[in-house]
Amino acid sequence: MKLETEPLLEAVLAETLTPDFRANSLATTLREVRRRKRVQRWQRGTLAVLLGVGLPLAVWLRQAPTELPPPAQARSVRVVESRPLPPGMIVETRVGSVPIVTSAPGGAGLVTTADQRAGVSEITDAELLALVVGRPVALVRDGGGARLVFAEPANSDASHLR
């Protein structure tokens, strides 16, 4: 069963149309499509600008104080008057009134310091006890260090260790 619109469709799509009509129809269609794309780009750009400006503005307006501060009250102005100093209180400087101290280059000596422990050599516990073999001594550790304690007061003179 044929619909009533088929003859119209066949007439529109028929090969009997003139080439000018087809070219004008195509140009009109392309012009309309391009116009719609331009309008869409413009709308997107406008939306982006409005969001870029409007969103920060809305946030800023929400944070802005709603009440204005009270107006500042005018203060009275105090006038300060001064008088000149007496001549005896004025300080003046003259060229050549201060002696100049000059120094020659290379006149200063260089002072260096050495590590305190550079000349000291530590010995082990065994080496220390070997120095006092045959004498009653004890090695006592207290805190962070150690002491050599002589059991007899007469042997407490450690001059023989030097």
Secondary structure as GFF3:
##gff-version 3
##sequence-region A 1 162
A	DSSP	alpha_helix	5	13	.	.	.	ID=ss1
A	DSSP	alpha_helix	19	63	.	.	.	ID=ss2
A	DSSP	three_ten_helix	87	89	.	.	.	ID=ss3
A	DSSP	alpha_helix	125	131	.	.	.	ID=ss4
A	DSSP	beta_strand	137	142	.	.	.	ID=ss5
A	DSSP	beta_strand	145	150	.	.	.	ID=ss6
A	DSSP	three_ten_helix	153	156	.	.	.	ID=ss7
A	DSSP	three_ten_helix	159	161	.	.	.	ID=ss8
###
